[in-house]
Amino acid sequence: MTATTRERILEAARDLLATRGVRRTTMEDVADRAGISRVTVYRYFGDRVQLIRAAALQMAEALEAVILDMGSETAPDLDAYLERIGATVMDLPAGVMGAMADLQRVHPEVYTEVRGRERTAIRSLFDLLYSAAETQGRIRPGLDRRVVEVLFWEIVTGFLDNPELNRQGLTPSQVFDTTAAVLLRGILVDRR
């Protein structure tokens, strides 16, 4: 499937924001990366802040789409939805978390909106996933949902924003794969 012009612009913006930061990404840079004219970028996004906002909201919007699809099913395929969530995270370019810190400094109102929508989406996803897993008998007996929810939050919001992991150059994909494996299958191999 060929990406629409809007999608190409947003992908270019997201990649540039992750590699150059908010301050050093221009509309001209985005146009060049997307292979279009600067006028076209302005036609889709009236100004630089609107473009940055739209690029930063991509993860929240992708998670909101998962919520919409999952909420419409009576017996959702948990593994398929976890894969979709993983694909959303894995699609993030390396450096995107640093870009979010830069966004917080440069456009705090946009940062607040983006993080608010991400948090709302993550909370809804947890509720849907946990309820479906419980209904399908996939939750290990004896687990306290409150602890699992905090752990889920720490993994999704904490690890992806962890400065030490970012300094080590780990991609969001590497962090997600490892944390999902630990959360879903544990750390130790059963040698019994």
HUMOJO-V663429 format. One record per run of one state. SS is the DSSP state (H for helix, E for strand, - for the rest). FROM is the first residue (numbers start at 1). LEN is the number of residues. If there is no record, write none. Layout:
[[SS,FROM,LEN] [SS,FROM,LEN]]
//
This chain:
[[-,1,4] [H,5,16] [-,21,6] [H,27,8] [-,35,3] [H,38,7] [-,45,3] [H,48,9] [-,57,1] [H,58,14] [-,72,6] [H,78,13] [-,91,5] [H,96,11] [-,107,1] [H,108,28] [-,136,9] [H,145,15] [-,160,3] [H,163,5] [-,168,4] [H,172,14] [-,186,7]]
//
